[in-house]
Amino acid sequence: MQHSTKLYPLKFKPILKPVIWGGADICKFKNIQPLQDGIGESWEVSDVKGNVSVVANGTLEGKPLDEILAEEKGKLIGEHNYERFGTVFPLLIKFIDARDDLSIQVHPDDTLAKKRHNSFGKTEMWYVVKATPGASLYSGFAESITPDTYVEKVKDNTFTDTLKKYAVQAGDVFFLPAGRVHAIGAGCFIAEIQQTSDITYRIYDYNRKDAQGKGRELHTELAKDSIDFKVYDSYKTDYVANPNNPVELVSCPYFTTTLLDFDKKQERNLVGIDSFVIYICMEGSCTLSDDKGNSLSLGRGETVLVPATAKSVSFAPQQASKLLETYVE
């Protein structure tokens, strides 16, 4: 019989994605040497097939996340989460650095994704880490259109006119439930928290052509059934900063995310949470300690997964720090 490993807060090796639209900020932000240009994404915690995160610290170093989950089950992710998700880790955490405008996309919900792809759907959120002056993104519709009008507008290159465009700055938050049309614009550096799913329907790509003169594949028809065509008042999540106090940003069935912005010691009681907790460091640096006597440093651009067995964690800042805390309940 295999003995349970002693779980502790886990860091992972970042999975860097070189892409044509990638910028120069991810390695700088995460302090990765040598600096690499053209990195569009860093997958911080992933259980997507072919892109499974590998532990970077402690006795489990070198072990992939899916193997740890298979062995530890509810001890790692929480008993209720294990019943709900089985041996798939439920969240995917990324940094995204867009040098160019990314294509306009939508993600299916759980029902449609299950039927078509045997996958989870994709609800996600964005936290803008930094943005160049004038950077913007699209989220949701600015005007009401029908599914047929949508197809026409993609064909005649006027689809972006129907979308809500937001100029963005550091600290902005957008919640993107499955079905919401969205796109990241050039100059946006974003932390993304999402369901574990790699299903994306590309709706529109500004008619761009590759070196061979080919356009990228669009999923206009597939997307049609996924899109939420309703117009909402605002697609941005407003919140009031409150230093040294937790500020909840998003609470949905797929994740709850809180902003911790502090310059003095913080305690987080995890007894009531039957879930792992992930901390993503946006600014500063601090020491994270849990109730089992484990501690580690957490610096800008680093992510740590605290297992569900932890009852509390505390943060001692070396300098003013900003973390996103996220878990699934």
Secondary structure, DSSP 8 states (H G I E B T S, - for coil): ---------EEB--EEEEEEEEES-HHHHHT-SS--SSEEEEEEE-EETTEE-BB-SSTTTT-BHHHHHHHHTHHHH-HHHHHHHTTS-SEEEEEEEBSS---EEE---HHHHHHHHSS----EEEEEEEE-TT-EEEEEESS---HHHHHHHHHTT-GGGGEEEEE--TT-EEEE-TT--EEE-TTEEEEEEEES----EEEE-TT-B-TTS-B----HHHHHTT------S--EE-----TTS-EEEEE-SS-EEEEEEESS-EEEE-TT--S-EEEEEEEEEEEEEETTS-EEEEETT-EEEE-TT--EEEEEEEEEEEEEEEE--
